[in-house]
Structure formats: C-alpha cells, structure tokens
C-alpha cells in the first residue's frame, strides 16, 4: 500500500489486486504504456465483463471483473513508479468507475428481472459505501507522512494541472467528476463534518471499512456470478449498507 506511511498501513480487503498490478507494472515499466492506457484498458475490460453478464457468460465475466480491479490498481502504480502524477488519470479513473457501476447493476437487474428502481437504489448504496471508504481513506492519506496527495478531502475547484497534462482537460474532467460524485460527497461529508480533524484512524477500523471499497464490491459480484446467485447481488448491496451508520458513529465516538 504505497499511498500510506508504514505505520498507517492496514489490510485493505478491496485492494487484493495490488500485488498483481505491481507485477504487471514491473514487467511493462520500460514500455510506452502510460497510466492513462491502463485506465482506458480497465474501462474496456469492465464493458466486456458487463457484456458477458448480459449474455449469461458468468464464468467469463467474473475473472474479467477481477482483472478490471487489477488494472484499476495498475494505473496508479505506473504513475507513482514513473513519477507522473496526473489529475486527468485520477478523475478519468473515478468517472469510468461510476459509469461501469451503473451499467453493471442495470444489466444485473435486466437478467434477474429486478425492477430498475431497485437496481438504482443498489447503485446509490454502492456509491455511498464507496464514498464513505474513500472519504476516510483520503483523510488518512493526506495526514500520513509521505502519503499520496493527489486526491483531496475537499475538492471545490479544479486543481492546477501538472506540467504534462492540459488544464482544459483537467477542468472538464473535474466538472464531470463533480457532477457524478458531488451529491454523494456532500451527503457523506454532511454526516461527519469533523472527520478531517481526527489525527488518524486505527488499522482495524480502516480494514473493516475496506469491505465497502470498489475492489471488494466487484469481488462480491464475481463470487455471486460464479455461484450462479446473480439474483442476490442487488439485495446484497442494499442490505450491506445497514452498517454505514455504524462506521460514522464509531468514528465520532472514539476517533
């Protein structure tokens, strides 16, 4: 977990793809493949996985979703190894994630004959879960000595682009990112406005919260697909949100 100092590192159950991502990056680091290329690749893999689900190729869709998580980790690894941080990549990554999540649940609703409004509720639940995890994780990264600073706790305006990227592109992607994520960010922040004043969060707390991370969410979907239990995917994400208030309450009381 290179985004944190050693003392702040925790077992991240959503980041299981990191070792494979690091292996891929080590093997291809001297090629011209950039971080953005990996981001585009995971977007394509995600779409192919959704297509496979639509056609009931569950045993193919499951490993593709895992591969998507690995490539999702690889883009950040390349940026760090090559020392080419990019707001373009940071926003594009998140934009791809939310769009893929939306279509993933829409297709699952279609094949399981689940009402689309229920699927949309599950989509909202997924985003709220992920936002809470990212909210606390970014706070921890920003406070961690030598931690990653690309993501910010509060993003009210487009950041200044790095020398290797276009400011116009960063502005556009920031606007799209804010449009897609703003409501979830504001909702979570409104529930725990003082979280950023905490010194740090304990490792056990972050490990438990990591079950809300996108990587673990996709792993859960993959398991349901392989077990031919696709009809339980949408209810799972709705029901798992019940733990959401618990994490906020623990943070407020103890940290």
C-alpha positions as CSV (number, residue, x, y, z in Angstrom):
1,X,0.0,0.0,0.0
2,X,2.3,2.8,-1.2
3,X,-0.2,5.5,-0.6
4,X,0.5,5.4,3.2
5,X,3.4,5.5,5.6
6,X,4.3,2.2,7.2
7,X,2.6,3.0,10.5
8,X,-0.7,3.8,8.8
9,X,-0.9,0.8,6.5
10,X,-3.8,-1.6,7.0
11,X,-5.2,-4.8,5.5
12,X,-7.2,-3.4,2.6
13,X,-9.7,-6.1,1.5
14,X,-10.6,-4.0,-1.5
15,X,-7.0,-3.8,-2.7
16,X,-6.3,-7.5,-3.4
17,X,-5.4,-6.7,-6.9
18,X,-2.3,-4.6,-5.9
19,X,0.3,-7.4,-6.0
20,X,-0.8,-8.5,-9.5
21,X,-0.9,-4.8,-10.6
22,X,2.7,-4.3,-9.2
23,X,3.9,-7.4,-11.1
24,X,2.4,-6.2,-14.4
25,X,3.9,-2.8,-13.9
26,X,7.3,-4.2,-13.2
27,X,7.2,-6.2,-16.3
28,X,6.0,-3.4,-18.5
29,X,7.5,-0.4,-16.9
30,X,10.0,0.2,-19.7
31,X,7.3,0.2,-22.4
32,X,5.4,3.2,-23.6
33,X,2.3,2.1,-21.8
34,X,1.1,5.0,-19.7
35,X,-1.1,5.2,-16.6
36,X,-3.9,6.6,-18.8
37,X,-3.6,3.5,-21.1
38,X,-4.2,1.3,-18.1
39,X,-7.2,3.4,-17.1
40,X,-8.7,3.0,-20.6
41,X,-7.9,-0.7,-20.5
42,X,-9.8,-1.3,-17.3
43,X,-12.7,0.7,-18.8
44,X,-12.8,-1.6,-21.8
45,X,-12.4,-4.8,-19.7
46,X,-15.3,-3.6,-17.5
47,X,-17.6,-3.1,-20.5
48,X,-16.7,-6.6,-21.8
49,X,-17.5,-8.0,-18.4
50,X,-20.9,-6.3,-18.5
51,X,-21.5,-7.7,-22.0
52,X,-20.6,-11.2,-20.7
53,X,-23.1,-10.8,-17.9
54,X,-25.8,-9.8,-20.3
55,X,-25.2,-13.0,-22.3
56,X,-25.0,-15.1,-19.1
57,X,-21.3,-15.9,-19.5
58,X,-20.8,-15.7,-15.8
59,X,-17.7,-17.7,-15.6
60,X,-16.0,-15.3,-18.0
61,X,-17.5,-12.2,-16.5
62,X,-16.2,-13.0,-13.0
63,X,-12.4,-13.1,-13.8
64,X,-12.9,-10.0,-16.1
65,X,-14.2,-8.1,-13.1
66,X,-11.2,-9.1,-11.1
67,X,-8.9,-8.1,-14.0
68,X,-10.7,-4.8,-14.0
69,X,-9.7,-4.3,-10.4
70,X,-6.1,-5.2,-11.1
71,X,-5.8,-2.8,-14.0
72,X,-7.5,-0.1,-11.9
73,X,-4.7,-0.5,-9.4
74,X,-2.0,-0.6,-12.1
75,X,-2.7,2.8,-13.4
76,X,-1.9,4.4,-10.1
77,X,1.2,2.2,-9.7
78,X,2.6,3.3,-13.1
79,X,2.0,7.0,-12.2
80,X,3.9,6.5,-8.9
81,X,6.8,4.5,-10.3
82,X,7.3,6.8,-13.3
83,X,6.6,9.8,-11.0
84,X,4.0,11.2,-13.4
85,X,1.0,12.1,-11.2
86,X,-2.0,13.2,-13.2
87,X,-5.3,14.7,-12.3
88,X,-6.5,13.6,-15.7
89,X,-6.0,10.0,-14.8
90,X,-7.3,10.5,-11.3
91,X,-10.7,11.9,-12.5
92,X,-10.9,9.6,-15.5
93,X,-10.5,6.6,-13.2
94,X,-13.3,7.7,-11.0
95,X,-15.6,8.6,-13.9
96,X,-15.1,5.2,-15.5
97,X,-15.8,3.5,-12.2
98,X,-19.2,5.2,-11.6
99,X,-20.4,4.7,-15.2
100,X,-19.4,1.0,-15.1
101,X,-21.1,0.5,-11.7
102,X,-24.3,2.0,-13.2
103,X,-24.4,-0.2,-16.2
104,X,-23.3,-3.3,-14.2
105,X,-26.3,-3.0,-11.9
106,X,-28.6,-2.2,-14.8
107,X,-27.6,-5.3,-16.6
108,X,-27.9,-7.5,-13.5
109,X,-31.4,-6.0,-13.0
110,X,-32.3,-6.9,-16.6
111,X,-31.1,-10.6,-16.4
112,X,-32.7,-11.1,-12.9
113,X,-35.9,-9.4,-13.7
114,X,-35.4,-6.9,-10.8
115,X,-37.3,-3.6,-11.1
116,X,-34.9,-0.9,-12.3
117,X,-35.8,1.4,-9.4
118,X,-34.5,-1.3,-7.0
119,X,-31.3,-1.6,-9.1
120,X,-30.9,2.2,-8.9
121,X,-31.3,2.0,-5.1
122,X,-28.5,-0.6,-5.1
123,X,-26.4,1.8,-7.3
124,X,-26.9,4.6,-4.8
125,X,-25.9,2.2,-1.9
126,X,-22.7,1.2,-3.7
127,X,-21.7,4.8,-4.3
128,X,-22.5,5.8,-0.7
129,X,-20.4,2.8,0.6
130,X,-17.5,3.6,-1.7
131,X,-17.7,7.3,-0.9
132,X,-17.5,6.7,2.9
133,X,-14.5,4.5,2.4
134,X,-12.8,6.9,0.1
135,X,-13.6,9.9,2.4
136,X,-11.8,8.4,5.4
137,X,-9.1,6.9,3.3
138,X,-8.2,10.2,1.6
139,X,-8.2,11.9,5.1
140,X,-5.7,9.2,6.3
141,X,-3.6,9.5,3.1
142,X,-3.4,13.3,3.5
143,X,-2.3,13.1,7.1
144,X,0.0,10.2,6.6
145,X,3.7,11.1,6.4
146,X,4.8,10.9,2.8
147,X,1.2,9.8,1.9
148,X,-0.3,10.3,-1.5
149,X,-1.6,13.8,-2.0
150,X,-3.2,13.6,-5.5
151,X,-6.7,13.1,-4.0
152,X,-8.1,15.8,-1.7
153,X,-10.6,15.7,1.1
154,X,-12.4,18.8,-0.3
155,X,-12.4,19.4,-4.0
156,X,-14.3,22.7,-4.6
157,X,-12.5,23.8,-7.7
158,X,-10.3,22.3,-10.5
159,X,-6.7,21.8,-9.4
160,X,-3.8,23.3,-11.3
161,X,-2.8,20.7,-13.9
162,X,0.6,19.0,-13.8
163,X,3.1,20.1,-16.5
164,X,2.5,17.0,-18.6
165,X,-1.3,17.5,-18.8
166,X,-3.8,20.0,-20.2
167,X,-5.5,22.4,-17.8
168,X,-8.6,22.4,-20.1
169,X,-8.8,18.6,-19.9
170,X,-8.4,18.7,-16.1
171,X,-11.1,21.4,-15.8
172,X,-13.5,19.4,-18.0
173,X,-12.9,16.1,-16.1
174,X,-13.2,17.9,-12.8
175,X,-16.6,19.3,-13.8
176,X,-17.8,15.8,-14.9
177,X,-16.4,14.2,-11.7
178,X,-18.2,16.8,-9.6
179,X,-21.4,16.2,-11.4
180,X,-21.3,12.5,-10.9
181,X,-19.9,12.3,-7.4
182,X,-20.8,15.7,-5.9
183,X,-24.1,14.5,-4.3
184,X,-22.5,11.5,-2.7
185,X,-19.5,13.5,-1.4
186,X,-21.8,16.2,0.1
187,X,-24.0,13.6,1.7
188,X,-21.2,11.8,3.4
189,X,-19.5,15.0,4.5
190,X,-22.7,16.3,6.0
191,X,-22.8,13.3,8.2
192,X,-19.3,13.6,9.6
193,X,-18.0,17.2,9.1
194,X,-15.3,16.9,11.7
195,X,-13.7,13.7,10.4
196,X,-10.8,15.6,8.8
197,X,-9.8,16.9,12.3
198,X,-9.0,13.4,13.5
199,X,-5.3,12.6,14.0
200,X,-5.6,9.2,12.4
201,X,-7.9,6.2,12.1
202,X,-6.9,2.8,13.6
203,X,-5.9,0.0,11.2
204,X,-8.8,-2.3,12.3
205,X,-11.3,0.5,11.5
206,X,-9.9,1.0,8.0
207,X,-9.7,-2.7,7.3
208,X,-13.3,-3.2,8.3
209,X,-14.3,-0.2,6.2
210,X,-12.4,-1.5,3.2
211,X,-15.2,-4.0,2.6
212,X,-17.0,-1.0,1.2
213,X,-14.2,-0.4,-1.3
214,X,-14.9,-0.9,-5.0
215,X,-12.4,-3.8,-5.3
216,X,-14.3,-5.8,-2.7
217,X,-17.6,-4.9,-4.2
218,X,-16.5,-6.3,-7.6
219,X,-15.1,-9.4,-5.9
220,X,-18.5,-10.0,-4.2
221,X,-20.2,-9.6,-7.6
222,X,-17.8,-12.1,-9.1
223,X,-18.5,-14.7,-6.3
224,X,-22.2,-14.4,-6.8
225,X,-21.9,-14.8,-10.5
226,X,-19.7,-18.0,-10.2
227,X,-22.1,-19.5,-7.7
228,X,-25.0,-18.7,-10.1
229,X,-26.6,-16.4,-7.4
230,X,-26.9,-13.3,-9.5
231,X,-30.4,-12.7,-8.1
232,X,-28.8,-11.9,-4.8
233,X,-26.3,-9.2,-6.0
234,X,-28.7,-6.3,-5.8
235,X,-30.2,-7.2,-2.4
236,X,-26.6,-7.7,-1.1
237,X,-25.6,-4.2,-1.8
238,X,-28.8,-2.7,-0.4
239,X,-28.6,-4.8,2.8
240,X,-24.8,-4.3,3.4
241,X,-25.4,-0.6,3.6
242,X,-27.0,-1.1,7.0
243,X,-23.5,-0.9,8.6
244,X,-23.0,2.5,7.1
245,X,-24.2,4.5,10.3
246,X,-22.1,2.2,12.5
247,X,-18.8,3.3,11.0
248,X,-19.7,7.0,11.3
249,X,-20.9,6.5,14.9
250,X,-17.6,4.7,15.8
251,X,-15.5,7.5,14.2
252,X,-17.4,10.2,16.1
253,X,-17.3,8.5,19.5
254,X,-13.8,7.1,19.5
255,X,-11.7,8.9,16.9
